[in-house]
Amino acid sequence: MHGTPLNGEQMALHVGGYRISLDAKESEANLNFVSHAHSDHTGGVRKNSEILCSEITRDLLSTRVRYELKMVGTPGGVKLLNAGHMLGSKQLYVESDALGAVVYTGDYQMQMSPVAEGIEIKQADTLIIDSTYPFPNVVFEEKAEVITAMQHYIRSKMDIGSTLFGAYAMGKAQELIKICNDMGVTPIVDQPIARVSEVYSRHGVKLDYVERNLHEGIVYPDFSVPVWIVSMHRMDMVRANVAALGKRIFTGLATGFAMTQRFNTDVQFALSDHADFNQAVEYIEACRPRRIYTRGSGKDTFARNLKAAGYNAGQLGGHTEFAQLLAEEV
């Protein structure tokens, strides 16, 4: 296998005359599959490249790139399946003579997001699966319970101040807007979040928010608004503006990493758009693969823990018979 895809893993699938890269820059690929629009999965998006992705992902990518994205139709023997991770996120399904049915998940989520399509699972012989949360002891609460706790916290602060959430502009911010909308609150957001939210609205996810053009050194007078949702790097600036006005503000984050890390905020909620280990096993049981190939930052740990649970699993990038087969025309 050749190239340097995500996390140093060398990976591409050969299908119907195409060499398809998976969420990564792969020098010999002539078609780049982009599972979703988060920047750590868009290494294969480069000028003049042909990309395979959903129309929503293309539109979300267009909020960042300054050149035309060339989408191609889905090749024969290939299908795109909803991944549940964020709006427009897809899995890649390939029908292969050598390996049978092959699925690459990219990032995926088993629980239903309030702002994304639910996951689709097809039976596959070979599964290439994300490894973001590889530890069995990391267990996410039901998403509805986490959302209820967030809404309760926001309500509890309304009479005494505002709540400021830092969020990734794409995906998590829109989920936070929807959580606020469902409790009757219209949050203020910054420009990058508003641009992405416009794409969500165009694709049927109605979001109510007020956009503010935030710049360093400007004090904003509307901190009577219950909730602000801003890009992560703007949290300190907004916090300073509040101090200048003598207002109270409570800071928060909503991320699955709240299960494993402590952040410098007043509150953190384990609201994840990934599957935990138990949910990954749930996916595997529904997919029923004969072999599993783990991919991502936790691939070694995930493969080891899946093997301990009785699954035929190995990490991507190992010198295995399976790895060699993937380099052949499928």
Backbone torsions as a table, in degrees:
resi	resn	phi	psi	omega
1	MET	NA	155.9	-171.2
2	HIS	-133.3	162.8	174.6
3	GLY	97.1	-179.8	-178.6
4	THR	-134.2	70.3	178.1
5	PRO	-70.2	-170.6	-172.0
6	LEU	-49.9	135.4	176.4
7	ASN	59.4	29.7	177.9
8	GLY	75.6	7.6	-177.9
9	GLU	-85.4	131.6	179.9
10	GLN	-92.3	114.1	-169.6
11	MET	-155.5	128.3	169.5
12	ALA	-156.3	156.3	174.7
13	LEU	-114.9	137.8	176.6
14	HIS	-98.1	118.4	-177.4
15	VAL	-140.5	120.8	171.9
16	GLY	51.3	42.3	179.4
17	GLY	88.1	-7.0	176.8
18	TYR	-99.8	145.0	164.8
19	ARG	-106.6	108.8	-171.3
20	ILE	-99.9	118.2	173.8
21	SER	-80.2	155.0	-176.7
22	LEU	-115.2	97.6	173.7
23	ASP	58.6	30.6	-175.1
24	ALA	-159.9	160.7	174.6
25	LYS	-76.1	124.8	-178.7
26	GLU	-135.8	111.7	-164.6
27	SER	-57.6	-31.8	-176.0
28	GLU	-98.1	2.3	-179.4
29	ALA	-73.2	141.8	172.6
30	ASN	-112.3	5.3	173.6
31	LEU	-149.4	130.2	-175.0
32	ASN	-112.3	113.2	174.7
33	PHE	-81.5	127.4	178.3
34	VAL	-118.5	108.6	-174.0
35	SER	-68.3	-34.7	178.5
36	HIS	-163.8	177.5	-166.0
37	ALA	-93.0	5.3	176.0
38	HIS	-67.3	141.1	-168.6
39	SER	-62.1	-27.7	-179.1
40	ASP	-77.1	0.6	177.5
41	HIS	-121.1	13.1	-174.7
42	THR	-116.2	26.2	178.0
43	GLY	-61.5	-24.3	179.9
44	GLY	-84.0	-3.1	179.0
45	VAL	-88.5	106.2	178.6
46	ARG	-142.2	159.0	-173.9
47	LYS	-55.4	135.2	177.6
48	ASN	70.8	9.5	176.8
49	SER	-88.5	151.5	172.9
50	GLU	-92.5	131.6	-177.5
51	ILE	-120.0	148.3	175.3
52	LEU	-113.9	114.3	-178.7
53	CYS	-163.9	178.0	175.2
54	SER	-76.8	159.1	176.5
55	GLU	-62.4	-34.8	179.2
56	ILE	-64.6	-44.9	178.0
57	THR	-60.4	-42.2	176.8
58	ARG	-57.9	-45.5	-178.4
59	ASP	-66.1	-37.0	177.4
60	LEU	-68.2	-41.0	177.3
61	LEU	-61.9	-32.5	-178.1
62	SER	-67.4	-15.6	175.3
63	THR	-75.2	-11.8	-178.0
64	ARG	-115.4	-43.9	-175.3
65	VAL	-84.0	154.8	-175.6
66	ARG	-108.6	13.1	179.4
67	TYR	-130.2	163.7	-176.8
68	GLU	-72.2	134.1	177.3
69	LEU	-92.4	129.1	-177.5
70	LYS	-97.5	102.5	177.5
71	MET	-88.0	147.2	175.3
72	VAL	-118.3	160.2	174.9
73	GLY	-70.6	160.1	-179.1
74	THR	-70.5	123.1	-179.7
75	PRO	-62.6	159.3	175.5
76	GLY	-59.8	140.7	-178.9
77	GLY	82.4	3.0	-178.5
78	VAL	-121.6	138.7	174.9
79	LYS	-133.2	151.6	173.4
80	LEU	-107.4	127.0	-178.1
81	LEU	-114.6	141.5	177.1
82	ASN	-57.9	138.3	-179.5
83	ALA	-104.1	-16.5	177.7
84	GLY	78.1	-5.8	-173.0
85	HIS	-71.8	-49.4	176.9
86	MET	-154.8	172.6	-179.1
87	LEU	-58.6	128.3	178.4
88	GLY	85.0	-4.5	-177.4
89	SER	-70.3	141.4	-175.3
90	LYS	-134.1	154.0	166.0
91	GLN	-100.8	158.3	176.8
92	LEU	-105.5	126.2	178.4
93	TYR	-117.4	124.9	-177.1
94	VAL	-127.1	131.4	174.4
95	GLU	-91.5	118.7	-169.9
96	SER	-124.3	134.8	173.6
97	ASP	-68.9	-38.4	-175.2
98	ALA	-75.5	-39.8	-172.4
99	LEU	-118.2	4.0	-173.6
100	GLY	74.7	-147.4	178.5
101	ALA	-80.2	131.2	-179.6
102	VAL	-118.3	132.6	175.3
103	VAL	-122.8	131.2	169.1
104	TYR	-111.3	121.1	-172.8
105	THR	-80.7	-32.9	-161.3
106	GLY	59.0	-160.3	173.5
107	ASP	-71.2	140.2	-177.7
108	TYR	-147.8	164.2	-178.1
109	GLN	-141.9	133.1	179.4
110	MET	-85.2	-33.8	178.5
111	GLN	-78.6	154.8	-176.6
112	MET	-80.3	125.1	175.5
113	SER	-82.8	146.0	176.5
114	PRO	-72.6	-9.2	-176.6
115	VAL	-132.2	22.9	-179.8
116	ALA	-145.0	159.9	176.7
117	GLU	-69.8	147.1	177.0
118	GLY	-69.5	154.3	-176.3
119	ILE	-69.0	147.3	171.4
120	GLU	-111.6	136.9	179.7
121	ILE	-126.1	126.2	175.4
122	LYS	-116.9	149.1	176.1
123	GLN	-65.5	137.1	-178.5
124	ALA	-141.5	151.4	174.6
125	ASP	-80.4	-37.8	-178.4
126	THR	-123.8	127.6	-179.4
127	LEU	-120.6	124.0	172.7
128	ILE	-105.9	112.1	-164.1
129	ILE	-123.5	142.7	177.7
130	ASP	-64.0	150.1	-174.1
131	SER	-128.4	34.4	-175.3
132	THR	-61.6	-41.6	-179.3
133	TYR	-120.8	88.7	-170.7
134	PRO	-90.7	-1.8	-171.7
135	PHE	-100.3	129.8	179.6
136	PRO	-62.3	-24.2	-176.6
137	ASN	-83.3	-4.9	173.9
138	VAL	-92.7	108.1	-174.9
139	VAL	-125.2	119.7	179.2
140	PHE	-81.7	142.4	171.9
141	GLU	-69.3	165.1	173.4
142	GLU	-58.4	135.3	-176.4
143	LYS	-57.3	-38.8	-180.0
144	ALA	-60.7	-36.3	178.8
145	GLU	-68.8	-40.1	178.8
146	VAL	-65.3	-42.8	179.5
147	ILE	-62.9	-42.2	177.8
148	THR	-60.5	-41.6	178.6
149	ALA	-64.3	-39.1	177.9
150	MET	-64.2	-44.6	-179.9
151	GLN	-65.2	-37.8	176.3
152	HIS	-62.6	-42.3	179.8
153	TYR	-63.1	-45.8	179.9
154	ILE	-59.2	-46.4	179.8
155	ARG	-60.8	-39.3	-176.3
156	SER	-66.7	-18.3	-178.4
157	LYS	-103.1	-6.6	-173.0
158	MET	-60.6	-38.4	-175.0
159	ASP	-80.2	-13.0	-175.0
160	ILE	-120.8	-7.0	-180.0
161	GLY	172.0	-159.8	179.8
162	SER	-119.9	158.5	174.3
163	THR	-108.6	130.2	-180.0
164	LEU	-112.1	116.4	175.7
165	PHE	-103.7	131.7	166.8
166	GLY	-91.6	139.2	-175.3
167	ALA	-153.4	153.0	168.3
168	TYR	-64.3	136.2	-172.8
169	ALA	-64.4	-22.6	-174.4
170	MET	-117.0	110.3	175.8
171	GLY	105.3	-70.9	-176.6
172	LYS	-69.1	-38.8	179.4
173	ALA	-61.7	-40.6	-179.9
174	GLN	-68.5	-34.4	175.3
175	GLU	-64.0	-40.6	178.4
176	LEU	-66.6	-40.0	176.9
177	ILE	-58.8	-46.0	-178.7
178	LYS	-64.1	-39.3	177.7
179	ILE	-61.0	-41.6	176.8
180	CYS	-66.6	-45.9	-179.7
181	ASN	-57.8	-38.6	-178.0
182	ASP	-67.4	-16.1	175.3
183	MET	-107.4	14.7	175.8
184	GLY	82.7	18.0	-177.9
185	VAL	-110.2	132.8	173.2
186	THR	-104.7	108.2	-176.3
187	PRO	-80.3	161.1	168.0
188	ILE	-90.5	137.7	178.9
189	VAL	-131.2	161.5	176.9
190	ASP	-88.1	176.0	-173.1
191	GLN	-61.8	-46.3	179.9
192	PRO	-58.8	-40.1	179.0
193	ILE	-66.9	-39.4	179.2
194	ALA	-63.8	-40.7	-180.0
195	ARG	-60.8	-44.0	178.5
196	VAL	-67.3	-40.7	-178.3
197	SER	-63.0	-31.4	175.1
198	GLU	-61.0	-40.1	178.1
199	VAL	-64.8	-43.7	177.2
200	TYR	-56.6	-45.7	-178.4
201	SER	-63.9	-38.8	178.8
202	ARG	-63.9	-26.4	-179.0
203	HIS	-102.4	24.4	168.0
204	GLY	94.1	2.4	177.2
205	VAL	-100.2	98.0	-175.8
206	LYS	-73.0	124.0	180.0
207	LEU	-130.7	133.0	178.0
208	ASP	-108.1	124.8	-178.2
209	TYR	-157.8	165.4	174.4
210	VAL	-118.4	126.1	-178.3
211	GLU	-87.6	137.1	172.9
212	ARG	-126.1	135.0	177.2
213	ASN	-86.0	95.2	-173.1
214	LEU	-87.2	129.0	176.5
215	HIS	-132.4	150.1	178.9
216	GLU	-60.2	137.1	173.5
217	GLY	87.3	-2.5	179.2
218	ILE	-104.0	131.4	178.9
219	VAL	-94.6	129.7	-176.2
220	TYR	-105.6	132.5	-170.4
221	PRO	-86.3	-3.8	-169.8
222	ASP	-102.8	50.2	177.4
223	PHE	-85.0	9.6	169.0
224	SER	-76.9	-13.0	174.7
225	VAL	-63.2	133.2	-173.7
226	PRO	-62.7	-35.5	-172.5
227	VAL	-137.0	134.5	168.4
228	TRP	-114.9	138.6	175.0
229	ILE	-127.2	114.6	-174.2
230	VAL	-131.0	160.0	174.8
231	SER	-59.3	148.7	-171.4
232	MET	-53.2	-42.1	-174.3
233	HIS	-71.7	-9.2	-179.6
234	ARG	-97.9	-1.1	-175.6
235	MET	-60.4	-46.1	-177.8
236	ASP	-63.9	-38.9	179.4
237	MET	-63.2	-46.5	-179.5
238	VAL	-65.6	-40.6	178.0
239	ARG	-59.4	-39.7	178.7
240	ALA	-66.8	-38.1	177.1
241	ASN	-61.7	-38.9	179.1
242	VAL	-64.6	-44.0	179.4
243	ALA	-59.7	-38.7	179.8
244	ALA	-64.3	-28.3	179.5
245	LEU	-89.5	-7.0	-177.2
246	GLY	71.3	24.5	-179.7
247	LYS	-98.0	158.8	175.5
248	ARG	-95.1	138.5	175.8
249	ILE	-141.3	143.7	-178.0
250	PHE	-116.3	126.9	-173.5
251	THR	-97.9	147.2	-179.4
252	GLY	-152.3	158.4	172.2
253	LEU	-130.0	151.6	175.2
254	ALA	-128.9	104.5	-176.1
255	THR	-155.5	147.7	175.9
256	GLY	-61.5	-25.9	-179.9
257	PHE	-69.6	-7.0	172.3
258	ALA	-62.7	-17.0	176.8
259	MET	-75.4	-22.4	-172.4
260	THR	-125.0	-10.4	-176.7
261	GLN	-134.2	156.6	174.3
262	ARG	-110.0	128.5	-177.7
263	PHE	-107.3	160.3	-177.6
264	ASN	-85.4	62.0	177.9
265	THR	-135.2	164.7	179.5
266	ASP	-67.5	-33.2	-176.8
267	VAL	-148.1	150.4	174.9
268	GLN	-140.7	139.6	-177.2
269	PHE	-119.6	134.9	-179.2
270	ALA	-83.6	69.9	177.1
271	LEU	-100.3	104.7	-172.7
272	SER	-108.4	149.8	170.7
273	ASP	-111.4	22.7	175.2
274	HIS	-120.3	168.5	173.2
275	ALA	-90.4	140.2	170.3
276	ASP	-83.2	-177.9	-175.4
277	PHE	-60.8	-46.4	-178.3
278	ASN	-64.0	-37.4	177.6
279	GLN	-69.7	-32.9	174.8
280	ALA	-62.4	-42.2	177.0
281	VAL	-63.3	-39.0	175.9
282	GLU	-59.2	-43.1	177.8
283	TYR	-62.0	-48.0	-177.5
284	ILE	-60.4	-41.6	179.6
285	GLU	-63.5	-34.0	178.2
286	ALA	-77.4	-33.1	-179.0
287	CYS	-79.0	-33.9	176.9
288	ARG	56.6	50.9	-180.0
289	PRO	-75.7	153.7	173.9
290	ARG	-82.8	-27.0	177.2
291	ARG	-144.3	148.6	-175.8
292	ILE	-125.9	134.9	179.2
293	TYR	-121.1	114.2	-177.3
294	THR	-85.5	145.3	-176.9
295	ARG	-141.9	142.2	178.0
296	GLY	121.0	-176.4	-172.7
297	SER	-63.3	-28.0	-179.2
298	GLY	-104.2	24.2	-170.7
299	LYS	-62.2	-39.1	-178.5
300	ASP	-65.4	-47.7	179.5
301	THR	-63.7	-42.3	-178.5
302	PHE	-63.9	-45.5	179.1
303	ALA	-61.0	-43.2	179.8
304	ARG	-61.8	-43.3	-178.7
305	ASN	-72.0	-33.0	175.1
306	LEU	-68.4	-39.5	176.4
307	LYS	-61.2	-41.4	179.2
308	ALA	-63.4	-28.2	178.6
309	ALA	-86.7	2.5	173.9
310	GLY	98.8	10.8	-178.7
311	TYR	-97.2	151.1	178.1
312	ASN	-83.7	87.6	-172.1
313	ALA	-127.2	146.1	173.1
314	GLY	-147.2	157.7	-178.0
315	GLN	-85.0	148.8	177.5
316	LEU	-65.9	138.9	179.5
317	GLY	102.3	-8.5	177.1
318	GLY	-76.3	153.8	-179.4
319	HIS	-86.7	77.1	-176.6
320	THR	-115.2	165.3	175.6
321	GLU	-59.2	-38.3	179.5
322	PHE	-62.9	-42.6	179.4
323	ALA	-61.0	-39.5	178.1
324	GLN	-67.0	-38.5	179.3
325	LEU	-62.7	-38.1	-179.2
326	LEU	-64.4	-22.6	179.3
327	ALA	-77.7	-12.5	-178.6
328	GLU	-89.5	166.0	177.0
329	GLU	-64.5	122.2	179.2
330	VAL	-113.9	NA	NA
